Amino acid sequence: MKRRKSTKQRPQVGLLGKELTRRSRGRCELCLGRDDVRGFELAPWPEKPDAERALMACHRCRSWLQDGAIEPIEAHFLSTAVYSTTTPVRLAAARLLLDVDSPENPWLATALHAANIDPDTGEFRDSA
Ligand SMILES: [Zn+2]
């Protein structure tokens, strides 16, 4: 069912460390957790790592982004993260929402609507 392959991170993501740490203040930009927070690039990667296509994420959120195995019960913070003013955080949250495998959740439908993401491309829909 997965629309994208597991995205193993490349070492160059380290180049973004300083900038991402400043932006995130060392917290996961999705759930604000502090567990093993590291940079994560969103596919498709630009040639040079770009903070506008990357975010700081904790151990759990990185594994969700990588494997798409989201625990809906733990995922409510996504309904806040889709309103982030930081574009890559919004995009990461939207992609995780697409991967939550229980569309009967009302909060999920609301959050997905707010995310305005195209399920086929995994990118935002153009706002007309
Ligand atoms: Zn997190």
Backbone and ligand atoms as CSV (ligand in chain L), in Angstrom:
chain,resi,resn,atom,element,x,y,z
A,1,MET,N,N,0.834,-1.198,0.000
A,1,MET,CA,C,0.000,0.000,0.000
A,1,MET,C,C,0.868,1.247,0.000
A,2,LYS,N,N,2.144,1.062,0.354
A,2,LYS,CA,C,3.015,2.226,0.520
A,2,LYS,C,C,3.331,2.884,-0.813
A,3,ARG,N,N,3.210,4.201,-0.809
A,3,ARG,CA,C,3.416,4.927,-2.047
A,3,ARG,C,C,4.871,5.325,-2.200
A,4,ARG,N,N,5.633,5.284,-1.108
A,4,ARG,CA,C,7.044,5.600,-1.277
A,4,ARG,C,C,7.891,4.550,-0.598
A,5,LYS,N,N,9.086,4.406,-1.114
A,5,LYS,CA,C,9.992,3.429,-0.535
A,5,LYS,C,C,10.538,3.958,0.776
A,6,SER,N,N,10.970,3.050,1.576
A,6,SER,CA,C,11.643,3.424,2.803
A,6,SER,C,C,12.819,4.346,2.457
A,7,THR,N,N,12.872,5.483,3.138
A,7,THR,CA,C,13.897,6.458,2.785
A,7,THR,C,C,14.994,6.477,3.826
A,8,LYS,N,N,16.014,5.725,3.566
A,8,LYS,CA,C,17.191,5.755,4.429
A,8,LYS,C,C,17.844,7.112,4.273
A,9,GLN,N,N,18.257,7.688,5.372
A,9,GLN,CA,C,18.854,9.019,5.313
A,9,GLN,C,C,20.297,8.955,4.801
A,10,ARG,N,N,20.740,10.043,4.171
A,10,ARG,CA,C,22.127,10.096,3.696
A,10,ARG,C,C,22.946,10.900,4.707
A,11,PRO,N,N,24.262,10.670,4.708
A,11,PRO,CA,C,25.107,11.346,5.707
A,11,PRO,C,C,25.071,12.865,5.586
A,12,GLN,N,N,24.829,13.382,4.382
A,12,GLN,CA,C,24.837,14.837,4.165
A,12,GLN,C,C,23.797,15.590,4.996
A,13,VAL,N,N,22.812,14.855,5.525
A,13,VAL,CA,C,21.799,15.523,6.340
A,13,VAL,C,C,22.471,16.239,7.510
A,14,GLY,N,N,23.655,15.749,7.900
A,14,GLY,CA,C,24.419,16.376,8.979
A,14,GLY,C,C,24.767,17.829,8.700
A,15,LEU,N,N,24.873,18.190,7.411
A,15,LEU,CA,C,25.194,19.570,7.034
A,15,LEU,C,C,24.121,20.541,7.507
A,16,LEU,N,N,22.939,20.040,7.738
A,16,LEU,CA,C,21.827,20.907,8.140
A,16,LEU,C,C,21.735,21.054,9.652
A,17,GLY,N,N,22.583,20.311,10.359
A,17,GLY,CA,C,22.462,20.234,11.812
A,17,GLY,C,C,22.285,21.566,12.505
A,18,LYS,N,N,23.210,22.501,12.195
A,18,LYS,CA,C,23.189,23.783,12.891
A,18,LYS,C,C,21.883,24.531,12.676
A,19,GLU,N,N,21.524,24.625,11.387
A,19,GLU,CA,C,20.333,25.388,11.028
A,19,GLU,C,C,19.076,24.749,11.638
A,20,LEU,N,N,18.993,23.424,11.544
A,20,LEU,CA,C,17.814,22.741,12.079
A,20,LEU,C,C,17.756,22.830,13.599
A,21,THR,N,N,18.906,22.765,14.228
A,21,THR,CA,C,18.920,22.854,15.693
A,21,THR,C,C,18.437,24.218,16.148
A,22,ARG,N,N,18.871,25.258,15.415
A,22,ARG,CA,C,18.429,26.605,15.757
A,22,ARG,C,C,16.908,26.713,15.603
A,23,ARG,N,N,16.404,26.200,14.486
A,23,ARG,CA,C,14.970,26.320,14.220
A,23,ARG,C,C,14.149,25.525,15.235
A,24,SER,N,N,14.609,24.339,15.572
A,24,SER,CA,C,13.812,23.427,16.406
A,24,SER,C,C,14.111,23.575,17.890
A,25,ARG,N,N,15.191,24.295,18.211
A,25,ARG,CA,C,15.694,24.369,19.590
A,25,ARG,C,C,15.919,22.981,20.176
A,26,GLY,N,N,16.355,22.072,19.298
A,26,GLY,CA,C,16.749,20.750,19.776
A,26,GLY,C,C,15.600,19.796,20.055
A,27,ARG,N,N,14.398,20.204,19.676
A,27,ARG,CA,C,13.251,19.313,19.882
A,27,ARG,C,C,12.773,18.732,18.568
A,28,CYS,N,N,12.041,17.630,18.677
A,28,CYS,CA,C,11.366,17.074,17.519
A,28,CYS,C,C,10.357,18.115,17.039
A,29,GLU,N,N,10.416,18.457,15.757
A,29,GLU,CA,C,9.522,19.506,15.253
A,29,GLU,C,C,8.092,18.998,15.043
A,30,LEU,N,N,7.902,17.706,15.120
A,30,LEU,CA,C,6.551,17.154,14.978
A,30,LEU,C,C,5.855,17.020,16.326
A,31,CYS,N,N,6.518,16.368,17.283
A,31,CYS,CA,C,5.836,16.070,18.557
A,31,CYS,C,C,6.464,16.804,19.729
A,32,LEU,N,N,7.544,17.561,19.467
A,32,LEU,CA,C,8.256,18.321,20.498
A,32,LEU,C,C,8.982,17.428,21.509
A,33,GLY,N,N,9.101,16.146,21.177
A,33,GLY,CA,C,9.847,15.233,22.044
A,33,GLY,C,C,11.349,15.501,21.964
A,34,ARG,N,N,12.076,14.920,22.884
A,34,ARG,CA,C,13.525,15.141,22.934
A,34,ARG,C,C,14.315,13.842,22.818
A,35,ASP,N,N,13.656,12.768,22.449
A,35,ASP,CA,C,14.310,11.476,22.406
A,35,ASP,C,C,15.108,11.287,21.115
A,36,ASP,N,N,16.435,11.370,21.212
A,36,ASP,CA,C,17.317,11.088,20.078
A,36,ASP,C,C,16.917,11.904,18.834
A,37,VAL,N,N,16.879,13.218,19.002
A,37,VAL,CA,C,16.429,14.105,17.929
A,37,VAL,C,C,17.534,14.290,16.885
A,38,ARG,N,N,17.196,14.061,15.623
A,38,ARG,CA,C,18.164,14.207,14.522
A,38,ARG,C,C,17.475,14.784,13.298
A,39,GLY,N,N,18.306,15.275,12.382
A,39,GLY,CA,C,17.775,15.802,11.131
A,39,GLY,C,C,17.197,14.686,10.272
A,40,PHE,N,N,16.170,15.015,9.506
A,40,PHE,CA,C,15.552,14.042,8.597
A,40,PHE,C,C,15.179,14.767,7.316
A,41,GLU,N,N,15.659,14.262,6.186
A,41,GLU,CA,C,15.337,14.885,4.895
A,41,GLU,C,C,14.107,14.235,4.286
A,42,LEU,N,N,13.241,15.066,3.738
A,42,LEU,CA,C,12.038,14.563,3.086
A,42,LEU,C,C,12.321,14.299,1.610
A,43,ALA,N,N,11.948,13.115,1.141
A,43,ALA,CA,C,12.138,12.757,-0.260
A,43,ALA,C,C,11.169,13.554,-1.127
A,44,PRO,N,N,11.463,13.822,-2.403
A,44,PRO,CA,C,12.770,13.575,-3.025
A,44,PRO,C,C,13.784,14.619,-2.589
A,45,TRP,N,N,14.999,14.176,-2.376
A,45,TRP,CA,C,16.014,15.081,-1.867
A,45,TRP,C,C,16.547,16.005,-2.941
A,46,PRO,N,N,16.747,17.268,-2.605
A,46,PRO,CA,C,17.469,18.148,-3.526
A,46,PRO,C,C,18.939,17.723,-3.558
A,47,GLU,N,N,19.670,18.192,-4.567
A,47,GLU,CA,C,21.067,17.778,-4.700
A,47,GLU,C,C,21.850,18.127,-3.442
A,48,LYS,N,N,21.659,19.352,-2.993
A,48,LYS,CA,C,22.286,19.767,-1.734
A,48,LYS,C,C,21.227,19.796,-0.647
A,49,PRO,N,N,21.538,19.250,0.539
A,49,PRO,CA,C,20.547,19.271,1.619
A,49,PRO,C,C,20.024,20.683,1.856
A,50,ASP,N,N,18.708,20.786,2.046
A,50,ASP,CA,C,18.047,22.071,2.171
A,50,ASP,C,C,17.126,22.011,3.395
A,51,ALA,N,N,17.277,22.975,4.279
A,51,ALA,CA,C,16.476,22.975,5.511
A,51,ALA,C,C,14.991,23.095,5.209
A,52,GLU,N,N,14.655,23.580,3.998
A,52,GLU,CA,C,13.246,23.679,3.622
A,52,GLU,C,C,12.660,22.331,3.195
A,53,ARG,N,N,13.526,21.311,3.102
A,53,ARG,CA,C,13.053,19.958,2.809
A,53,ARG,C,C,13.466,18.997,3.918
A,54,ALA,N,N,13.687,19.533,5.094
A,54,ALA,CA,C,14.163,18.689,6.191
A,54,ALA,C,C,13.622,19.203,7.514
A,55,LEU,N,N,13.668,18.337,8.512
A,55,LEU,CA,C,13.187,18.735,9.839
A,55,LEU,C,C,13.939,17.954,10.901
A,56,MET,N,N,13.827,18.426,12.125
A,56,MET,CA,C,14.347,17.679,13.252
A,56,MET,C,C,13.249,16.750,13.734
A,57,ALA,N,N,13.603,15.502,13.963
A,57,ALA,CA,C,12.594,14.545,14.396
A,57,ALA,C,C,13.182,13.583,15.419
A,58,CYS,N,N,12.350,13.176,16.350
A,58,CYS,CA,C,12.784,12.255,17.400
A,58,CYS,C,C,12.823,10.831,16.838
A,59,HIS,N,N,13.295,9.938,17.667
A,59,HIS,CA,C,13.443,8.553,17.240
A,59,HIS,C,C,12.127,7.980,16.680
A,60,ARG,N,N,11.049,8.144,17.420
A,60,ARG,CA,C,9.767,7.589,16.968
A,60,ARG,C,C,9.309,8.226,15.655
A,61,CYS,N,N,9.359,9.556,15.583
A,61,CYS,CA,C,8.859,10.221,14.381
A,61,CYS,C,C,9.723,9.878,13.162
A,62,ARG,N,N,11.027,9.726,13.363
A,62,ARG,CA,C,11.866,9.317,12.237
A,62,ARG,C,C,11.504,7.931,11.765
A,63,SER,N,N,11.246,7.022,12.693
A,63,SER,CA,C,10.917,5.667,12.251
A,63,SER,C,C,9.551,5.656,11.560
A,64,TRP,N,N,8.646,6.494,12.006
A,64,TRP,CA,C,7.359,6.598,11.302
A,64,TRP,C,C,7.553,7.134,9.890
A,65,LEU,N,N,8.369,8.185,9.774
A,65,LEU,CA,C,8.600,8.787,8.458
A,65,LEU,C,C,9.271,7.782,7.530
A,66,GLN,N,N,10.129,6.967,8.097
A,66,GLN,CA,C,10.874,6.031,7.290
A,66,GLN,C,C,10.046,4.825,6.879
A,67,ASP,N,N,9.266,4.296,7.797
A,67,ASP,CA,C,8.594,3.024,7.549
A,67,ASP,C,C,7.085,3.132,7.378
A,68,GLY,N,N,6.505,4.254,7.755
A,68,GLY,CA,C,5.069,4.430,7.584
A,68,GLY,C,C,4.218,3.613,8.537
A,69,ALA,N,N,4.823,3.047,9.583
A,69,ALA,CA,C,4.052,2.237,10.537
A,69,ALA,C,C,3.618,3.106,11.717
A,70,ILE,N,N,2.590,3.911,11.473
A,70,ILE,CA,C,2.169,4.895,12.477
A,70,ILE,C,C,1.164,4.304,13.457
A,71,GLU,N,N,1.357,4.614,14.728
A,71,GLU,CA,C,0.398,4.224,15.767
A,71,GLU,C,C,-0.622,5.346,15.921
A,72,PRO,N,N,-1.863,5.159,15.421
A,72,PRO,CA,C,-2.839,6.252,15.466
A,72,PRO,C,C,-3.034,6.799,16.879
A,73,ILE,N,N,-2.945,5.916,17.856
A,73,ILE,CA,C,-3.207,6.317,19.225
A,73,ILE,C,C,-2.157,7.300,19.749
A,74,GLU,N,N,-0.953,7.213,19.156
A,74,GLU,CA,C,0.136,8.106,19.562
A,74,GLU,C,C,0.248,9.303,18.629
A,75,ALA,N,N,-0.589,9.380,17.622
A,75,ALA,CA,C,-0.335,10.298,16.518
A,75,ALA,C,C,-1.134,11.595,16.572
A,76,HIS,N,N,-1.820,11.837,17.666
A,76,HIS,CA,C,-2.680,13.027,17.716
A,76,HIS,C,C,-1.929,14.341,17.564
A,77,PHE,N,N,-0.648,14.342,17.943
A,77,PHE,CA,C,0.134,15.572,17.781
A,77,PHE,C,C,0.204,16.013,16.320
A,78,LEU,N,N,-0.055,15.077,15.402
A,78,LEU,CA,C,-0.019,15.441,13.978
A,78,LEU,C,C,-1.088,16.464,13.634
A,79,SER,N,N,-2.197,16.425,14.364
A,79,SER,CA,C,-3.259,17.386,14.043
A,79,SER,C,C,-2.858,18.801,14.449
A,80,THR,N,N,-1.837,18.952,15.287
A,80,THR,CA,C,-1.259,20.269,15.548
A,80,THR,C,C,-0.165,20.567,14.522
A,81,ALA,N,N,0.662,19.566,14.255
A,81,ALA,CA,C,1.813,19.762,13.377
A,81,ALA,C,C,1.418,20.154,11.953
A,82,VAL,N,N,0.225,19.746,11.489
A,82,VAL,CA,C,-0.165,20.131,10.122
A,82,VAL,C,C,-0.423,21.632,10.001
A,83,TYR,N,N,-0.510,22.311,11.128
A,83,TYR,CA,C,-0.681,23.773,11.077
A,83,TYR,C,C,0.629,24.512,11.298
A,84,SER,N,N,1.733,23.790,11.325
A,84,SER,CA,C,3.035,24.421,11.550
A,84,SER,C,C,3.302,25.501,10.503
A,85,THR,N,N,4.006,26.555,10.898
A,85,THR,CA,C,4.386,27.591,9.944
A,85,THR,C,C,5.664,27.202,9.211
A,86,THR,N,N,6.267,26.097,9.607
A,86,THR,CA,C,7.473,25.609,8.946
A,86,THR,C,C,7.067,24.583,7.892
A,87,THR,N,N,7.279,24.923,6.618
A,87,THR,CA,C,6.762,24.090,5.524
A,87,THR,C,C,7.153,22.612,5.629
A,88,PRO,N,N,8.428,22.284,5.818
A,88,PRO,CA,C,8.769,20.853,5.858
A,88,PRO,C,C,8.113,20.116,7.027
A,89,VAL,N,N,7.852,20.804,8.118
A,89,VAL,CA,C,7.171,20.170,9.253
A,89,VAL,C,C,5.729,19.862,8.864
A,90,ARG,N,N,5.101,20.835,8.180
A,90,ARG,CA,C,3.732,20.635,7.710
A,90,ARG,C,C,3.672,19.447,6.735
A,91,LEU,N,N,4.663,19.401,5.852
A,91,LEU,CA,C,4.677,18.333,4.855
A,91,LEU,C,C,4.902,16.969,5.509
A,92,ALA,N,N,5.820,16.901,6.446
A,92,ALA,CA,C,6.088,15.634,7.133
A,92,ALA,C,C,4.834,15.167,7.868
A,93,ALA,N,N,4.158,16.091,8.541
A,93,ALA,CA,C,2.943,15.737,9.276
A,93,ALA,C,C,1.871,15.237,8.316
A,94,ALA,N,N,1.738,15.911,7.176
A,94,ALA,CA,C,0.729,15.518,6.197
A,94,ALA,C,C,1.012,14.123,5.655
A,95,ARG,N,N,2.293,13.836,5.380
A,95,ARG,CA,C,2.630,12.507,4.861
A,95,ARG,C,C,2.367,11.428,5.901
A,96,LEU,N,N,2.644,11.726,7.152
A,96,LEU,CA,C,2.358,10.746,8.202
A,96,LEU,C,C,0.859,10.502,8.299
A,97,LEU,N,N,0.080,11.573,8.176
A,97,LEU,CA,C,-1.380,11.412,8.230
A,97,LEU,C,C,-1.868,10.490,7.123
A,98,LEU,N,N,-1.267,10.629,5.941
A,98,LEU,CA,C,-1.654,9.764,4.826
A,98,LEU,C,C,-1.377,8.301,5.148
A,99,ASP,N,N,-0.365,8.081,5.978
A,99,ASP,CA,C,0.043,6.714,6.278
A,99,ASP,C,C,-0.703,6.103,7.451
A,100,VAL,N,N,-1.439,6.918,8.203
A,100,VAL,CA,C,-2.211,6.348,9.305
A,100,VAL,C,C,-3.300,5.481,8.692
A,101,ASP,N,N,-3.354,4.274,9.174
A,101,ASP,CA,C,-4.195,3.289,8.503
A,101,ASP,C,C,-5.577,3.138,9.134
A,102,SER,N,N,-6.150,4.254,9.614
A,102,SER,CA,C,-7.512,4.130,10.157
A,102,SER,C,C,-8.310,5.382,9.838
A,103,PRO,N,N,-8.744,5.476,8.590
A,103,PRO,CA,C,-9.422,6.696,8.115
A,103,PRO,C,C,-10.764,6.937,8.799
A,104,GLU,N,N,-11.205,5.993,9.632
A,104,GLU,CA,C,-12.483,6.218,10.321
A,104,GLU,C,C,-12.340,7.196,11.479
A,105,ASN,N,N,-11.101,7.525,11.859
A,105,ASN,CA,C,-10.894,8.492,12.933
A,105,ASN,C,C,-11.323,9.887,12.502
A,106,PRO,N,N,-12.268,10.506,13.224
A,106,PRO,CA,C,-12.703,11.849,12.807
A,106,PRO,C,C,-11.586,12.890,12.861
A,107,TRP,N,N,-10.715,12.799,13.870
A,107,TRP,CA,C,-9.640,13.792,13.943
A,107,TRP,C,C,-8.735,13.678,12.747
A,108,LEU,N,N,-8.607,12.461,12.234
A,108,LEU,CA,C,-7.725,12.231,11.102
A,108,LEU,C,C,-8.269,12.892,9.839
A,109,ALA,N,N,-9.569,12.746,9.610
A,109,ALA,CA,C,-10.185,13.356,8.439
A,109,ALA,C,C,-10.021,14.877,8.477
A,110,THR,N,N,-10.226,15.470,9.642
A,110,THR,CA,C,-10.072,16.919,9.788
A,110,THR,C,C,-8.635,17.347,9.518
A,111,ALA,N,N,-7.697,16.611,10.114
A,111,ALA,CA,C,-6.286,16.959,9.956
A,111,ALA,C,C,-5.834,16.795,8.510
A,112,LEU,N,N,-6.304,15.750,7.855
A,112,LEU,CA,C,-5.929,15.534,6.450
A,112,LEU,C,C,-6.472,16.630,5.558
A,113,HIS,N,N,-7.667,17.067,5.861
A,113,HIS,CA,C,-8.244,18.167,5.105
A,113,HIS,C,C,-7.387,19.420,5.270
A,114,ALA,N,N,-6.973,19.699,6.500
A,114,ALA,CA,C,-6.135,20.864,6.775
A,114,ALA,C,C,-4.778,20.735,6.078
A,115,ALA,N,N,-4.291,19.518,5.965
A,115,ALA,CA,C,-2.962,19.293,5.394
A,115,ALA,C,C,-2.918,19.637,3.908
A,116,ASN,N,N,-4.047,19.456,3.204
A,116,ASN,CA,C,-4.115,19.787,1.788
A,116,ASN,C,C,-3.018,19.105,0.975
A,117,ILE,N,N,-2.865,17.820,1.206
A,117,ILE,CA,C,-1.807,17.084,0.515
A,117,ILE,C,C,-2.425,16.182,-0.547
A,118,ASP,N,N,-1.700,16.007,-1.644
A,118,ASP,CA,C,-2.147,15.120,-2.703
A,118,ASP,C,C,-1.636,13.709,-2.393
A,119,PRO,N,N,-2.550,12.753,-2.184
A,119,PRO,CA,C,-2.111,11.401,-1.809
A,119,PRO,C,C,-1.286,10.722,-2.898
A,120,ASP,N,N,-1.452,11.133,-4.145
A,120,ASP,CA,C,-0.713,10.471,-5.230
A,120,ASP,C,C,0.737,10.926,-5.274
A,121,THR,N,N,0.985,12.207,-5.027
A,121,THR,CA,C,2.348,12.709,-5.153
A,121,THR,C,C,3.038,12.842,-3.803
A,122,GLY,N,N,2.272,12.901,-2.716
A,122,GLY,CA,C,2.873,13.156,-1.427
A,122,GLY,C,C,3.359,14.587,-1.273
A,123,GLU,N,N,2.850,15.484,-2.130
A,123,GLU,CA,C,3.206,16.913,-2.033
A,123,GLU,C,C,1.916,17.703,-1.807
A,124,PHE,N,N,2.083,18.966,-1.413
A,124,PHE,CA,C,0.907,19.800,-1.223
A,124,PHE,C,C,0.184,20.013,-2.547
A,125,ARG,N,N,-1.130,20.102,-2.446
A,125,ARG,CA,C,-1.883,20.515,-3.633
A,125,ARG,C,C,-1.622,21.993,-3.864
A,126,ASP,N,N,-1.573,22.405,-5.113
A,126,ASP,CA,C,-1.405,23.829,-5.386
A,126,ASP,C,C,-2.640,24.554,-4.898
A,127,SER,N,N,-2.397,25.586,-4.110
A,127,SER,CA,C,-3.553,26.365,-3.661
A,127,SER,C,C,-3.952,27.315,-4.783
A,128,ALA,N,N,-5.161,27.122,-5.275
A,128,ALA,CA,C,-5.624,27.880,-6.429
A,128,ALA,C,C,-5.989,29.311,-6.016
L,1,ZN,ZN,ZN,8.699,13.244,17.485
